Amino acid sequence: MKRRREKITYNYECSLSGEQYVTTERAANPKDLLSVKAYYEMNPDMDDRPAVIKKKLGIPTTNEEKH
């Protein structure tokens, strides 16, 4: 019988929002990590998520983004 390979997980915290998350790869610069939510809060002009996702998250959408 084959032995199962153990997955190593790493726990990190977003430096801006304090949100905790788990990854399976080691981060090169853990202090520079941001969550997706924090990234889009810092860069609202780069928020290219579909209107359906924004509605699910409770983020207001503009008329331009609705198709």
C-alpha positions as CSV (number, residue, x, y, z in Angstrom):
1,M,0.0,0.0,0.0
2,K,1.3,3.5,-0.9
3,R,1.9,6.0,1.8
4,R,0.0,9.2,1.5
5,R,2.0,12.3,0.9
6,E,1.6,14.9,3.6
7,K,0.6,18.4,2.6
8,I,2.4,21.2,4.4
9,T,0.3,24.3,5.0
10,Y,1.4,27.8,5.9
11,N,-0.7,30.2,7.9
12,Y,-0.4,33.9,6.9
13,E,-2.2,37.1,7.9
14,C,-3.1,40.0,5.7
15,S,-1.0,43.0,6.7
16,L,-3.8,45.4,6.0
17,S,-7.0,43.8,7.0
18,G,-5.7,41.2,9.5
19,E,-7.6,38.4,7.7
20,Q,-6.1,35.0,8.2
21,Y,-5.6,32.5,5.4
22,V,-3.8,29.2,4.6
23,T,-1.6,28.4,1.6
24,T,0.3,25.3,0.5
25,E,3.3,27.2,-0.7
26,R,5.8,29.2,1.3
27,A,5.6,33.0,0.6
28,A,8.8,34.8,-0.3
29,N,7.8,38.0,1.5
30,P,5.0,37.2,4.0
31,K,4.8,40.8,5.3
32,D,3.9,42.0,1.8
33,L,0.9,39.6,1.4
34,L,-2.6,41.1,0.9
35,S,-5.9,39.4,0.7
36,V,-8.0,39.9,-2.4
37,K,-10.5,42.0,-0.5
38,A,-7.7,44.4,0.7
39,Y,-6.2,44.6,-2.7
40,Y,-9.4,45.7,-4.3
41,E,-10.0,48.2,-1.5
42,M,-6.7,49.8,-2.2
43,N,-7.2,49.7,-6.0
44,P,-10.9,50.2,-6.8
45,D,-10.2,51.2,-10.3
46,M,-8.6,47.8,-11.1
47,D,-11.7,45.9,-9.7
48,D,-12.6,43.8,-12.8
49,R,-14.8,41.3,-11.1
50,P,-18.1,40.5,-12.7
51,A,-21.3,42.2,-11.4
52,V,-22.6,38.9,-10.2
53,I,-19.6,38.4,-7.8
54,K,-19.9,42.0,-6.6
55,K,-23.6,41.6,-5.9
56,K,-22.8,38.4,-3.9
57,L,-20.2,40.2,-1.8
58,G,-22.5,43.2,-1.3
59,I,-20.3,45.6,-3.2
60,P,-22.2,48.4,-5.0
61,T,-21.9,48.2,-8.8
62,T,-22.2,51.0,-11.4
63,N,-24.4,51.0,-14.4
64,E,-21.3,50.7,-16.7
65,E,-20.5,47.3,-15.2
66,K,-23.9,45.8,-15.8
67,H,-24.3,44.3,-19.2
